Amino acid sequence: MTRPAYKLAHIDITDIALAARKGLMVADSHYLAWSAKKQERFRATMDEKTRQKVQCVLIDCLFGIKCSPQELTNTWDDIPSSKLNILNWANLLTQGIGEDYIFLNEFMAEGKSLLDFSTLYDYDYDNYQFQEEAKKQEFPDYEGADYFAYQHHSWVRLLIQERFYYASFMSLATYFLDEIESAGSDHINQLIPHVYVDGKNQGKAEKGGFVLDMKLDAKGLEAQLDELQSRWHIYQRDRWYALSKMFNDLPSAVFTFDQDQDDDPHRFFIFNNESTLKLIRWQHFLSDCKLLITDFSVMKEQLKEEINDAIFWLAENHRDILKNFDPKIIKLRKKKKIIISPRALDDLAKIDTDDVPFK
């Protein structure tokens, strides 16, 4: 597969490397005298106060903007999106670990860092256990679910051939489900056309923010649409587990492709099962993946069949609902009120401008 041209090839990395080096030396003047292993641990376990100090140095070196740690968030938000990749690249050099300066853009438990997990499996299984415990605490009747690789995406940054990339990690079952969900949502809109419209409380000021009140308008078929979407949600959940079980017995494989977003170089890494995750170490990520890279064309026909099966299932359930479902039956649900802060509205507005917050 031919990859698209690298979007940030025009950037001179010399200034980025110098800024990162200066930031790390400001964080600790002895940094350059340490062993590579000690430097890596320092980058991975830096406390928040020190990290903020480093980021202020990066902003100053790269853009000539001076700020204090207290001003950091607002200063960062004011940097144009066209410049943000430069800052994120330098920031990665002050945080990443291993051969590829890989950085997992996810919350870690207090006292934990990526260095506490040898393989992708170690981290993913630990995250699975955390999610299971949280579900049991929130829902006393929750019976638990079996572990399968990467039920949820992970957001990652790393260097690929010394170039900065954003990346998404997911399982093959999750990638299939994303494609199925996208095709299914489009088909649902064909079966029952619908749009979101403002509710009576949309934009109402409350508790330091604004009420988000959007209602579905399906031209009188709102109840039927709700029933179809409820069934569709169950179908997707069950299909993910079925696919995960199916892929669990396949030989280990990694699929990759680039899907750039605007000027952001973005690579997808898709792992087919648990055994694959056990073979890939965080500190040797790309070199371990290289041994397992497989052409995705071997999966395209199966994905096409899965999508066709889902579309057929939706059509069958749509017919059943129109024929047999009683829209007068109201499902009991706990009412929720969503409050949006003014800052969140500002950030959403920035999506259409040059000023985009953290990536």
N, C-alpha and C positions, 0 to 999 in steps of 0.2 A: 504494500500500500504506500502510495506517495503521500508524504506529509506536506501540509501547507507551509509556505515560507514563514520563518520565525518573525513574529511581529515586532520584537524589540531589538532586531539586529542593528539598528541605527544607534543604539545607546553605547557610549564609551564606558566600559566597566572599570576603568582605572580610578575615576573619582569615587565610584561606589565602594571599591575595595579600600581606598584610603580613608573614606568616611567611617566605614565599619571598623577598621583598625584603630582609628582615633577614639571612637566611641568605646571600644573594649578597653583601651588603655586608660581612658578617663574613669571607667568603672573600677579598674584595678591597675595601678601602674606597673605591677609585676606580671601582667598577663603574658607578654611576649616571652618571658623567661621560663614559663611553665612548660611541662610536657604537653604533647598533643592531647593526651587523655585528660589531663587536668583542665586544659582550655575547654575541651568539649563539655565536661561536667559543669564548668562555670557558666557556659552559654546556656545549658539546658536547665540549670537550677537557679539562675539569677533571680533575686527577689524583685518585687514590683517597683520598689523605690529606685533601685539601681537600674532597672530596665528603662524606667522613665527618663533617668538621667542620660542613658545611652541614646535614647530616641531624640532627645533634645539636641544632642551633639550631631546626630545624623541630619536633622533638619537644618541646623546651622551650617554644616559643611556642604551640604548639597544645594541649599537654596538661599543661604545667607540670611535666614530668619532665626532670630534668637527668641527663645521662650523658656519659661520655667516649667518644672514638672506640673505645677498647678494650672498652667496655661496649655499644657500639651494637647488635651483632647480638642479644644477649640482650634488650636493652631493646625493640628493634623486635618481636621475637617475642612479647613480653609484652603488646603493645598489642592490645586486643580487635578482632576482625574488623569490628565495627560502626563502629570509628573508623579503620580502616586506609585506607579510600578517601579520607578527609580528608588523611591523610599522603601518600598516593600522588599526590593532586592537587597538593599543595604541592610535592612532589618533582619532579613533571613541569615545573612552572614554573621550576625551577632547572636543568633538563637539556634540555628540548625545543628544537627548532629550527623556523625557518620560520613561516609564517602561523598554523599550527595547533599550534605547540609540540609537534610530533611527536617521539616517542622510540621507537627500535627496541630492544626488550627482548631483544637477542641479543648474543652475544660478538663483539667486534671484534678484529682483529689488532692487535698492539701498534703504537701510533703512528697508528692509523686512527680516524676518527670518521665519523658519517653525512654530515658536510660534504664528505667525499672522494668522495661519489657523487651525481651530479646527479639522475639518474632512478632509478626503482625497478628498471629493467632493469640499470643499472650495478651496483647492489648485488647483485641476484639472480644475474647472470652471474658476478660475482666470487666469490660464494659457491659457485656450481656448479663453477667451476674449482678452488676449494679442496677441495671434496668429492671431485672426480674424482682429484686428486693424492693425497689421503689413501687412497682406495680402491686406487690403483695401488701405493702403498707397502705397504699391508696385504695385498693379494692380487696377487702378481706376474703371475698369468695374466689379470687383469682387462683387458678389451679396450676399456673406455670406453663411454660412452653419449652420444647427442646431447643438446643443450641444449633444454629446453622450460621455459616460464615456471613459476615457483613449484612445484617438485615437493614442497617441504615448507612447512608453515605458517610464518609469521613472527608473532611476538607484538608488539603495538604499543600505545602509549598516545598519546593526543592530545586536543586540545580541539575539540569540535564545537559551534559557536555558543556559544563560551566555557564550555562544560560538559565535564567530564572524562569520558572514555570509555576502556575497554579495547577493543582491536580485534584481529581475526585477519585476516591477509592470506593468500590462497591463489589458485591457478589454478582455472579452471572444471573442468579435468580432475581436479584433486585434490579439489574439492568433490564432483563426481560419484562419485569413488572412495570417499570417506568414506561417502556414502549407500549405495553398493553394498555396501561392506564391512559396514556396520551391518545391513542387511537380510540379507546372506548369512550373517553370524554367527548371527543369530536362526534362520535356516533350517537351518543345520548342527546347531544344538541341537535342532531338531525332528526332523531325520533320525536323529541319533545323540545322544540326551540324555546330558549329561555334567556333572560338577561337579569342582571342585578340592578335594582332601582333604589333610590333613597327611601328609607323608612321615615316615619313621622318624627323620630328623635335624632336623625342624622345631623351631626355637627353641633348638637346641643352641648353647651359648656357644662362640665361636671368634674369635680375632684381634681382640679388642676389640669384637666385635659378636655377632650371632646368625645362624645359618644359616637361609636361606629355602628350605625344601624342601617344595614343593607338588606333588602328583601328580594326574594326571587319572584320574577314575573314570568309565568309560563302560560299565560293566556287562559287561565282557569284550570290548568292541569298541574297545579303546584303539588297537590297530594300524590298524584300519580308519579310525578317526577321524584318526589321524596322517597316513595316506595322503591322505585327503580334504582335510585342512587344508594339506598340502604342495602338492597340485594347485591348491587355492584361492589360495594365495600366488602361484603362477606366473601364474594367470589374472588376478589383480589387477594384477600388474606389467605384463603384456602389454597389459591393457586401458587402463592409464594412458597408455602410450605411444601406443596407437591413438587414444584420445580427444584427446591432446595434438596429434597430427598433424591430426586432423579439425578441431579448433578453431583451428588455426594460420592457416587461410585465411579465417576469419570477420572481418567488420568489427570494429574495436576496440570493446570494451564493458566496462563495470564494473557488477556487480550488488551491491546492498547489502541487508542486512536486520539487524534487531536480534534478538539471542538472549541476553537478560539471564540471568545466573547469580546466583540469590539477589538480593542488593542491588547487584550489580555491573552497571553499564550496559555492554553489550558489543555491538559492531557488527562484522559480517562484511563484508569487502571482497573480492569475487571478480573476478579479472581473466581475461579469456578467452584471451589469448595474449601472445606476446612483443611484438608491435607496440603493444599497449595499455600495457605497462610502459614503453616508450620515450617515451610521450606524457605520463607523469605524473612531475612533479618533486617531490622530497621537500619542498622549501621552499615549494611551492605545491600541496600534496597535494589538499586538498578542492576548491579552485577548478579544478584540472586534471581531477579525477574528475567534477565536476559536468557537464562537457561530454560525458561518455561514459556517464552513468548510463542503464541499460536495464532495462526491466521483466523480471524473471526468469521471468514466465509464458511467455515465448517458448521457454524451455528445459525446462519442466516435463514436457511429453509425451515428449521425448527421454530425460530422466532416468527416467521411468516405464518406458520400453521397455528401457533399460539394466538396470534392476533386475530386470525380468521375465526378460530374457535370462540374467542371472546366476543367478537362482533355477532356471530350466530347466536351465542347465549343471550346477549342483550336484546336481539330481535325477538327471540322466543319469549323472554320475560316481559318485554314491552307488550307483546300481544296478549300474554296472560293477564297482565295488570289491567289493560284496557277492557278486557272481557270479564274478569272475575273480581278485581279489587274494588272494595267499597271506600270511596274517598271520604265518606262521612266519619269513618273511624279515625279518631285523633290519637296519635301516639303520645304517651306521657313522657315529657322530657323536662329536665331541669333548665330553667331559663338562665341565660348568661348575658351579662352586659359587658361590652368591650369598650374600654376607655383608651383613647390614643393621646399621647402627650403632644404638645405643640412641636417639640424637637423631632419626634418621629414623623410628623407631617412635613417638617422642613426637609428631613432626609429623603422622604419619598419624592418630594418636589425636585430634589437635586438629581434624581435619576435621569431627568430630561435635560439637565444642564451639564456644565463642565465640572461641577463640584459634587463629587460622590464620596460618601464616608468610607470607612474601612472596608477593604475587600477581604 
